[in-house]
Amino acid sequence: MLHLIQDSEERDFYQCCDCGNNLTYLDETMSTNFRGRTGSATLFSSVVNVTLGPLEDTQLTTGLHTIRAVYCSNCLEKLGWYYETAAEFGQKYKEGHYILEDTLIERV
């Protein structure tokens, strides 16, 4: 994965609440209308400085999805998940994108 964030003074970004590892820019936000295991969550188009877990077929509120858990590459905190595939056509826009749980990240 790419490493972030060289020009952080010019763009707002998110970091891991646990260790401060840079994760993504604010302008990578696709939607804030998601729920995770800890409450509200955000869909991002790209995220860096994370590792992905194994593929899992998971039934979410919006249908069956194949996902991977997303972990901070520094502290290994589980931050959310990555959408590999969506079974339903109307959910395909999520494929290749990331959910990060709002309580586990902070805006800087």
N, C-alpha and C positions, 0 to 999 in steps of 0.2 A: 504494500500500500504506500501511497505518497505520505510524505511528512508535511505537516502544517507548521507553522503559520509565520511566515517571515514578515509580512507587512501588517501585523495585527493592530498597529496603532491606527490604521486607516479603515479597518473593517471590524465590525463586531463579530465575535466568535463565541463558541461554546467549548467548555472544558469539563473534564471529569471532576465531580465534586469531591471525590475521595483523594485524588493525587494531583489535580491541576493539569493533567495531560490534555493538550489541545486536540479537539475532535472535529470541528466543522465550523464553517462560517454561517452567520445568521442568514445570509442570502441564499443558502442551500435549502432553506425551509420550504417544503411543499405544502404541508398542512399541519395545523395544531389541533385538529379535531380527532384525536386518537386516544385510546385508553390502554394502559399497560397494567402490569401486576401491582404497581405502586401508585396508580392514579393516572393523571393526564400524561400524554406522550405526544411526541412530534415526529412527523415523517420528514426525513431529509433525503435529498437527491444523492448526496455523497458524504462520506465520513472517512476520516483517516486516523491512523494511530490506534487501530483496533485489531483484534483477532476474532475469527469466526469459529463457532463450534460446528459439530457435525450436522448434516441434514436431518430435519425432523418434519414429519407430516403432522400438522397441528390443526385442530378445528378451532377457529377463532370466531368471534361474533359475526364476521362478514363472510364466513365460509371456510372451506378447506384450503390450507396454504402449506407449501413446503418452505420452511424457514431455517435459519441458523441463528443461534444465540450470538450476540455481539458483546465482546469483552474489551475493556480498556487494555491496551497493549502494555501499559506500565504497571498497573496495580491488579489487573485481572478482575476488577469489579464487573459484574454482569450489568450492562447498560441498556439492553433492549434486544432487538432482533433484526435480521436481514431477510427480506422477502426474496426467495429464489423463484418460486412459481405460485400462481394462484389458479385454482380450479375453475372459478367462475370468470366469464369474459369481462364483466363489469369491474372486476378487481385486478385485472392485468396491469393497470397503471402503477401498482405497487412493486411490481417485479424489478429487482435490481436496486431497490431503495431500502433505507434504514429507518427503523423506529428507535428513538432514544427516549427513555423515560425522564420526564421533566424533573423529578425529585433527585435524579442521579447526575444531572448535568447543571452547569451554571453558565449564564451569559456574562461575558467579559467585554 
